[in-house]
Amino acid sequence: MSTATPRQAEVLALREQGLSTKQIAAQLGISVGTAKIHLSHLFEKGLATPRPKQTGWDGVRLDALVNRLESETEQYRAVDILAELKECRL
């Protein structure tokens, strides 16, 4: 089995912490394209797998989703969760 280069290992460690490709690039001082190349090599070596694309949040009217919840408590909690998710994706 192939092993990761030192830089690939850094990229992998940051990815495992949940950082986006853009965040990995900024953390390591490299371009997003270079980070993508490192990830591509990790995929080829079988050391990482692509993340599923996140769907369902972009362009969705969050207020409509929150209003479908039955109780006011559920609505407040949903707003908190959605705010946390948005922070994670930046």
N, C-alpha and C positions, 0 to 999 in steps of 0.2 A: 504494500500500500504506500502511496506517495505521502510525503510529509509536507507540511506548509513551510514556506520561507519565513524568516523572522517577521517581515512586514505583513505577510498573509496571516500569520498568527495574531498580530496586533489587530488587524481588521476583523478577524474571526472573534476575538475576545470582545471587541466593542459591539459587534453584531449580536453576540450572545447576551449582552447587557440590554439589548433592545433598541440600540441606536439606529437611526435611519442611515441610508447611504450618504446623504448630505451631511448628517451629523458626524459620521465616521470621517469623512473627508476633512471637515473643519477641525476635528480633534487631532488628526494626524498631519494637518497642514499640506494636504494633497488635493488635487482636483477631484470632483465627483466622478469624472471619467476614469481616473486612475483607480479610485475606490471600486468602481464597477468592474474594472479589469481584474483586480485582486479577487473580488467575489466570484467572478466568472471562473477563474483558475481554481478557487476553492470548490466550486460546484463540479468542475471537471474531475478533480481529484477525489470527489466523494466526501469531502470534509465538511461540507455545508449543503443545504438544500434551499432552493428559492422559497421565500415566504409567499404565502397566498396573497393575492392582491386584495387590498381592503376595499370593499364595496359597501354601498348602502348608506354612507354618511354624507358624501359630497353632494351638495345640491338638495339634500333632503330638508324639508321644513321641520326643524327640530321642535318648534312650538306645537306643530300638529301632532307629532309623536307624543310629546309630553301631555297634551290635552287628552289623549286617548286613555291615559292611566286613570284608574277609578278614584283614588283618594288623593287628597292634597299632599299628604306625606309622601306618597309614591312619586308625585310630580316633583316635589322639592329634591328628593333623592336622585331622580332621573336627571335633573338639571345639574346636580353636583357631579354625577358620573360622566355626563356628556362634556362638562368643562374639563374634567381630568383627562378624558380621552383626547380632547382637542389639544391640551398641553403636551401630551405624549407624542402626538403626530407632528409637532412643529420642529 
